[in-house]
Amino acid sequence: MADLTIRNATLITEPGASPLPGAALEMRSGVITRISQGALPTQGEEYDAAGSVVVPGFWNCHVHLTEPQWARAAKAPAGALQPDLDGMFLARGFTAAVDLGSDPRSTNAVKARVASGELAGPRLLSAGAGIYPPRGLPFYVRDEIPRYVRMMIPQPRGATGARMAVRRSQRNGA
């Protein structure tokens, strides 16, 4: 049974594709399970999207979960974090995001809580904490990140150290 059926939408399935007018979409648990360019049986809640356009979710390919609220992501009440996820991602149509350099403990906590269904959020991919050359942290990183976090950011001196840093980052969820 569908949780939601959207009717009369103009559906754009991908960039460059011709719009499909009069489309119907069936959704279960927030996932589109069926698309029709005509009628679908009425099941669950129904929404008439006449005059509206439905597009695929957007990717945000450059985010950092470095604000103070994310440092508490493992233990903060879901009600305290959900407005931040809504404002940063969901209200803007982002269904996936790539974190390009944050404390893996924070990112992994958000990922786990979204995956468990405790929080509504995008699919999060992580590049890990970032790797810099020796003494190569940009000033805006040095000034914004607490000292204890800066000490964890890899700054390898050569290829062997860089490989080790990448492997460590992968073990930590990147």
SULZITA-V380826 format. One record per pair of residues at least 24 apart in sequence whose C-alpha atoms are under 10 Angstrom apart, sorted by the first residue. I is the first residue (numbers start at 1). J is the second residue. D is the distance in whole Angstrom. If there is no record, write none. Layout:
# SULZITA-V380826
I_J_D + I_J_D
This chain:
# SULZITA-V380826
1_26_9 + 1_27_9 + 1_28_8 + 1_41_10 + 1_42_9 + 1_43_6 + 1_44_7 + 2_26_6 + 2_27_6 + 2_28_5 + 2_29_8 + 2_30_10 + 2_31_10 + 2_32_9 + 2_33_8 + 2_34_9 + 2_41_9 + 2_42_8 + 2_43_5 + 2_44_5 + 2_45_8 + 2_46_9 + 3_27_6 + 3_28_5 + 3_29_7 + 3_30_8 + 3_31_10 + 3_43_7 + 3_44_5 + 3_45_6 + 3_46_9 + 4_28_7 + 4_29_9 + 4_30_8 + 4_31_10 + 4_32_9 + 4_42_9 + 4_43_7 + 4_44_6 + 4_45_5 + 4_46_6 + 4_47_7 + 5_32_9 + 5_34_9 + 5_35_10 + 5_40_8 + 5_41_9 + 5_42_7 + 5_43_7 + 5_44_7 + 5_45_6 + 5_46_5 + 5_47_6 + 5_48_9 + 5_49_10 + 6_35_10 + 6_40_9 + 6_42_10 + 6_45_9 + 6_46_6 + 6_47_5 + 6_48_6 + 6_49_6 + 6_50_9 + 6_54_9 + 7_35_10 + 7_36_9 + 7_37_9 + 7_38_8 + 7_39_8 + 7_40_8 + 7_42_10 + 7_46_7 + 7_47_6 + 7_48_5 + 7_49_6 + 7_50_7 + 7_52_10 + 8_37_9 + 8_38_8 + 8_39_9 + 8_47_9 + 8_48_6 + 8_49_5 + 8_50_5 + 8_51_8 + 8_52_8 + 8_53_9 + 9_37_9 + 9_47_10 + 9_48_8 + 9_49_5 + 9_50_6 + 9_51_7 + 9_52_6 + 9_53_6 + 9_54_6 + 9_55_10 + 10_37_10 + 10_49_8 + 10_50_8 + 10_51_7 + 10_52_6 + 10_53_5 + 10_54_6 + 10_55_9 + 11_35_9 + 11_37_9 + 11_52_9 + 11_53_6 + 11_54_5 + 11_55_6 + 11_56_9 + 12_53_7 + 12_54_6 + 12_55_5 + 12_56_7 + 13_54_8 + 13_55_6 + 13_56_6 + 14_55_8 + 14_56_7 + 15_55_9 + 15_56_9 + 19_53_9 + 19_54_10 + 19_55_10 + 20_53_10 + 20_54_10 + 21_50_10 + 21_51_10 + 21_52_10 + 21_53_9 + 22_49_9 + 22_50_8 + 22_51_10 + 23_49_9 + 23_50_10 + 23_53_10 + 23_54_9 + 24_48_9 + 24_49_9 + 25_54_10 + 55_93_9 + 56_93_9 + 56_94_9 + 56_95_9 + 57_90_9 + 57_92_9 + 57_93_6 + 57_94_6 + 57_95_5 + 57_96_8 + 57_122_10 + 58_89_9 + 58_90_10 + 58_92_8 + 58_93_6 + 58_94_4 + 58_95_6 + 58_96_7 + 58_97_9 + 58_122_10 + 59_89_9 + 59_93_8 + 59_94_5 + 59_95_6 + 59_96_5 + 59_97_5 + 59_98_8 + 59_122_9 + 59_123_9 + 59_124_10 + 60_88_10 + 60_89_8 + 60_92_10 + 60_93_9 + 60_94_6 + 60_95_8 + 60_96_6 + 60_97_5 + 60_98_6 + 60_99_9 + 60_122_10 + 60_124_10 + 61_94_10 + 61_96_8 + 61_97_6 + 61_98_5 + 61_99_7 + 61_100_8 + 61_124_10 + 61_125_9 + 62_97_7 + 62_98_6 + 62_99_6 + 62_100_6 + 62_101_9 + 63_88_9 + 63_89_10 + 63_97_7 + 63_98_6 + 63_99_5 + 63_100_6 + 63_101_8 + 63_102_9 + 63_124_10 + 63_126_9 + 64_97_10 + 64_98_8 + 64_99_5 + 64_100_6 + 64_101_6 + 64_102_6 + 64_103_9 + 64_107_9 + 64_126_9 + 64_129_10 + 65_99_7 + 65_100_9 + 65_101_8 + 65_102_6 + 65_103_8 + 65_104_9 + 65_106_7 + 65_107_7 + 65_110_9 + 66_99_10 + 66_101_8 + 66_102_6 + 66_103_7 + 66_106_8 + 66_107_9 + 66_144_9 + 66_145_8 + 67_102_10 + 67_144_10 + 67_145_10 + 68_106_10 + 69_106_9 + 70_102_9 + 70_103_9 + 70_105_9 + 70_106_6 + 70_107_8 + 70_109_9 + 70_110_8 + 71_102_10 + 71_103_8 + 71_104_10 + 71_105_8 + 71_106_5 + 71_107_9 + 71_109_9 + 71_110_10 + 72_105_10 + 72_106_7 + 72_109_9 + 72_110_10 + 73_105_9 + 73_106_6 + 73_107_8 + 73_108_9 + 73_109_6 + 73_110_6 + 73_111_10 + 73_112_10 + 73_113_9 + 74_105_8 + 74_106_7 + 74_107_9 + 74_108_9 + 74_109_5 + 74_110_7 + 74_111_10 + 74_112_9 + 74_113_8 + 75_109_9 + 77_118_10 + 77_119_10 + 78_113_9 + 78_118_7 + 78_119_6 + 78_120_9 + 79_118_10 + 79_119_9 + 81_110_9 + 81_119_8 + 81_120_10 + 82_114_10 + 82_118_9 + 82_119_6 + 82_120_7 + 82_121_8 + 83_120_10 + 84_121_10 + 85_110_9 + 85_114_10 + 85_119_8 + 85_120_8 + 85_121_6 + 85_122_8 + 86_119_10 + 86_120_8 + 86_121_7 + 86_122_9 + 88_121_10 + 88_122_10 + 89_120_10 + 89_121_7 + 89_122_7 + 90_120_8 + 90_121_7 + 90_122_7 + 93_122_9 + 94_121_9 + 94_122_6 + 94_123_9 + 95_121_7 + 95_122_4 + 95_123_6 + 95_124_9 + 96_121_8 + 96_122_5 + 96_123_4 + 96_124_6 + 96_125_8 + 97_121_10 + 97_122_6 + 97_123_6 + 97_124_5 + 97_125_6 + 97_126_8 + 98_122_10 + 98_123_9 + 98_124_6 + 98_125_5 + 98_126_6 + 98_127_7 + 99_124_7 + 99_125_6 + 99_126_5 + 99_127_6 + 99_128_8 + 99_129_9 + 99_174_9 + 100_125_9 + 100_126_6 + 100_127_5 + 100_128_7 + 100_129_7 + 100_130_7 + 100_174_10 + 101_126_7 + 101_127_6 + 101_128_5 + 101_129_4 + 101_130_5 + 101_131_9 + 101_153_10 + 101_174_10 + 102_126_8 + 102_127_8 + 102_128_6 + 102_129_5 + 102_130_8 + 102_145_10 + 102_149_10 + 102_153_10 + 103_128_7 + 103_129_6 + 103_130_9 + 103_145_10 + 103_149_8 + 103_150_10 + 103_152_9 + 103_153_9 + 103_172_10 + 104_128_6 + 104_129_6 + 104_169_8 + 104_172_7 + 104_173_7 + 104_174_8 + 105_129_10 + 105_172_8 + 105_173_9 + 107_173_9 + 107_174_10 + 108_172_8 + 108_173_7 + 108_174_9 + 111_173_10 + 125_173_9 + 125_174_7 + 126_169_9 + 126_170_9 + 126_172_10 + 126_173_7 + 126_174_5 + 127_166_9 + 127_169_8 + 127_170_8 + 127_173_8 + 127_174_5 + 128_153_10 + 128_165_10 + 128_166_9 + 128_168_9 + 128_169_5 + 128_170_7 + 128_171_10 + 128_172_8 + 128_173_7 + 128_174_5 + 129_153_6 + 129_154_8 + 129_165_10 + 129_166_10 + 129_169_7 + 129_172_9 + 129_174_8 + 130_154_7 + 130_155_9 + 130_165_9 + 130_166_9 + 130_169_8 + 130_174_10 + 131_155_6 + 131_156_8 + 131_162_8 + 131_165_7 + 131_166_8 + 131_169_9 + 132_156_7 + 132_157_9 + 132_162_9 + 133_157_7 + 133_158_9 + 133_162_9 + 134_158_9
